[in-house]
Amino acid sequence: MKYIETYREGERIHEILLCKHKQAAVTKNGKPYENVILQDKSGMLDAKIWEPGSQGIEDFDTLDYIDVVGDLTSFQGALQLNIKRVRRVQPGEYDPKDYLPVSSRDIEQMYEELKGLVQSVKNPYLQKLLSGFFLEDREFAEKFKAHSAAKSVHHGFVGGLLEHTLSVTKLCEAFCRQYPILNRDLLLTSAMFHDIGKMKELSEFPANDYTDEGQLLGHIMIGTEWIGAYIREIPDFPPKLCSELKHCILAHHGELEFGSPKKPALVEAVALHFADNIDAKMETLKEIFSAVPEGNTEWLGYNRLLESNIRKTSRQG
C-alpha cells in the first residue's frame, strides 16, 4: 500500500482509501460534481469526481472504504485527486489500522510524561482534581489517549489530543520558569484540562466528526461544565480557585471572535492562550510541510489559520 503522504503531483494512483467525507456540489456553470475527502493513517487528501454517474464510478457513501483510481494534480499549493474510477470494497480487502491517522510519537510514553506533570502539582485540591481524571479513571485515560484534538485543523489523529495537551503543558511549564509571576499549579492544571471537552465535542474514529453536543455547546463550554461537576464532588474545594481554573479554560482561545466566552483576565489565562496558539500553529505548519517534497521552497499559498502565504525555509550551509 502506498500512503497519502508519499503521493506527488503528476502521479496516477490505484489504492484503497477511506472516504472521510462526500458531498454533492455544482460548478459555476451548473454542472454537478462531488467533493470527496480521502484518508489513510498518513493523512487526508482532497478529491473530486467531475463526472458522477459515468462508467466506472460506482456508488459509495461517507465512511466507506473505496478502491480509487485517479490522477494527482495541484490546486492552491495542495494535492488534489481527480477520481477516474471508484468502487466500494468489502471487509477483508483492507486492514482498518492502515486508515486511522496516528501520532508519530509513542502514545504510552507521552501519557507517562503527562502523568509525571500531574504528580508535580502541589496544590492538594488541584492534585485531587487532576488525579481523579488522569491517574484514577482508567476509562477516561484510554479514551483520552485515543482521541484527536481536531476534526481537520491540527492534531486530527489518534493520540492528537494527548500530544497537543502534553505540548501545551510543557510550554506552560517553560513559561513558569521564565516568568515567576505565574502560578505554576493553576497554569499546568488549566493546560492539562483546557481541551478535554473535545472528547465529547468530537466523535471517535473513524468518524472524528462533530457530535450534537459539540455543535450546540463547543468543547470550551463542555470542558468547563465537566470540570465544574467534578469539583463539586471534592469537599471544601476553594470557590475562588474553581473560578480561576474555569476562567483559564473559558478564555484559552483568547478572543471572543475565536470562540472564547471570555477574554483572558488572569496572567495564567494569557499564558495558556499563547501556549495553545503556539502549539496549534506549529503543528499546522508541520502537517503542511510533511506533504511538501524535500528541498521545495516554493510558496504554498494562503493558509486560513495563519492568515498568510507560506513556504518552507531554505536550507543553506
N, C-alpha and C positions, 0 to 999 in steps of 0.2 A: 504494500500500500504506500502510495506517495501522499505525504501530508500537505495541507494547505500552505503551511509556512515555507515550503520549498517551491511553490508554484512561481512561475515567471511569465511575464508578458510575452506573447507570441506562441506559447505552447498550446497544444491540444491535449486535454486530459480525458481519461476514461476511468472514473473512480466511483466507489460507493461512498456517499456522504449523507449526513443527517440534514433534513430540511428543517432549519430552525424557524423559518417564517416564510409564508407565501401570501401574496396579496395581488388581486387583480387591479390593473390600472389602465389608463388611456393616454396615448400620446397627444401632443398639441393638435395633431391632425385627425384625432378621433379614432386612431387605430388601437385596438385592445392589445395589451401585453401583460406579463406577470412579473412582479418583483419577487425575488427569492433570496433568502439568506441561507447559505450552506455552512455547515460546521463539521469539524473534526476536533480532536483533542489539542491540535496545534493552533487553532484559531477559527475565524469566520471569514466568509467570502461573499461579497455581493454578486448576485447573478440576475440575468434577465432571460425570459422566454419571449422573444419578439413575435413568434408566430404560434400562439397557443392553439391546440386543436389540429396542428399539422401532423403529417405522418411521422411516427417515431416519438411523439410527445404524448406519453400516457398519463392518466390521471393520478394525482397524488395529493397529499394534504400535509399541513404543518405537523412536524414531529415524526413523519415517515422517513425511513431510510430509503434512499433512491440511488439507482445506478445512472450516472450522469456522463454524457459525452458533450464536450463544449470547448470553445476557444477562449483563451485568456487575452484580454485587452487591458488598456489602462484608461481610467476616467478620473479626472481631477486628482491625479497623483496616487490613486489606489487601484488595485487589481479589480477587474470585473469579468465575470464569466458569461459568455454568450452561449446559452444552452441549445444544443442541436438535437439531442436525443435524451430521453429520460424514461425510466420505468421504476415502479415501486418494487423493492426487493423483499424477500421473505426471511423470517427468522432462520438463522443457520447460515445465511450468506454473509454475515457480518459479526464482528465482536463489539458489543456496546462500549467496551473500555477504550476503543480507538476513537470514540466520538465525543468524549467528555473532556473539555479543556481542563487541565490540572496544573497547579502551581509547579514551577520548575524547582522549587525548594522542598525539602523534606518536611512534610506536614507534622509528623510526630515530633521532630526536632524543634520546629517552630513553637509547637504548643508547650513543650517543656520550657522553652525560653520565656514564653508568656507566663507560665506558672511561677517561674522564678521572680518575675516582676510583680506578680500578685503577692507573693510572700514577702516582698521587700517593703510593702506598705505598712506603716507603723500604726496609724490611727486605728483603734480597735473596732470602731463602727464600720469604717470603710473596708477594713480587712475582713470582717464578718460578711459584709455585702459581697465583696469580690469572691471570697471562698465559697459562698453559697452557690454561685454560678459556675465558676471556672474550676474549682477543686472538688466540690462535693456532688454536683449534679452531673452524673455520667451521661445521661441522655442529652442534656444541653451541650456538653463538651463535644460529643460525637457529631451533633448537628452543626455546631459552630465550626468545627474543623472541615466539614464537607461543603459549607455554604459559600456562595460567591458574594462579592461586595457590590456588584452592579449587574444590570442587565447587559450593558454593552460598553459603557464609557471607559471604565478602568477596573482591573481586578475581577473581570467577569468570568471566573473559572473556579473549579473545585479547589478549596483552600484559599480562595481570594480574600474572603472576609478575615480569616486568620492572618494572612500575610499583610494585609493593609492595617489591621489593628495593631499587630506587632510593630510594624514600621512607624506608625504614628506614635505609639507609646515610647519607642526608643528615641524618636525625635524630641518628644516632650521631656524625656529624661535628660537629653543633651541640653535642652533649653534651661532646665533646672540647675545644671552645673554652671551655665554661663550667667544666669540671672537669678541670684539668691532671693529676689523679691517673690518668686513663685512658691506656692505651697505645693511641694512635690506630691504628697499623698493625694490631694484633691485633683491635681492635674493628671497624674498617672491613672487614677481611678476613672476619671471622666474620659480619658483616652481609650481605656480598655472597654468602656461601655458605650462609646459615642455612636457606634453603628450597629448595636445588637438588634435594633428594630428591623434591620434588613432581613433578619431570619424569618420575620413574619410579613415583611413587605414584598419579598420575592419568593416564589415557589422553588422547590428543589429541582435539581437537574433530572432529566434533560430539558424540561420546560424553561426553568430560570426566568420566569416572567412575573409581571406584577399580579399580586392577589387582589381580591376586592378590598381587603383591609389596607393593603398598600396603596391602592388607588385613592381610597377615601381619606386616609389619615396620613400616610407617609411614614418613613422609618424614624424620623426625628420624634414625632408625637408618639408613635408606638413604643419606641425605646424608653422615652421619658415616663410613660404610664407604667411600663413593665417594671422599671426600677422603683418607681414610687410605690407600687403594690408590694414589692419585696421589702422595701424599707419599713412599711407599716407593720411588718411581722417581726422587726428587730426591736426589742424593748429599749426605750429611752434614746432612740436614735435622735441626735440633736436636730431640731427643726431648721435652724439656720444652715447647718451643713447639708441637709437634704435639699434645701432651696438652692444653695450654691452649686451642688452637683447637678441638679436638674437644669440650672441655668446654663452650665457649660455644654450640656448635651443639646439644649434648645438653640443655642447660639453658634454651634460649631460650623455652620455654613457661612457665617459672617455677615451676610446681608439679607434683608427681608426679601429682596428680589430673587435670591438664590435658594429660598425655601426655609430660611431660619425664622421661627416665630419671634425670636428676639435677637437684637444685635448685641455683641459682647459688651458686658458691663464690668466684668471681673478680669483681672490680668491673666488668670488661668484660662478663661474663655477665649481671650485673644490668642494666647499661645496655642491652644488646641485648634483653633480655626486655622492658624498658619501651618501647623504640623499636618493637618488633614489636607490642606490645599497643596502643600509641597508634595506630599506622597502621591496624591491623585494625579498631579500634573507630570511628575517624573515617571510614574507608571504608564501614563498615556503616551508619553514620548517613547518609552521603552518598547511598548507594544507596536507603535507605528514603525519605529526603526527596525524592528525584528523582521518586517516584511520587505525591507529595502536591501538590495544586493550590497555586499561589502564593497566599499570604495565609491559608492554612488553618493555624490554630494549635490545632486540636482534638487531644485526646490520642489517640495512635495504638495504644495497647495495649502489653502486656508483650513485651519483647524478651529472648530467652533469653541471647544473648551479653552484653548489657548488664545483664541482671538488673534491669530497671527498666521502668516505664511511661514512654513518651517522647512528646514533641511538639516541633514546630518552635518556634524562638524568635520572638517577635513583633517586628515592625519598626516602630520609633517614631522620629518626628522626621525 
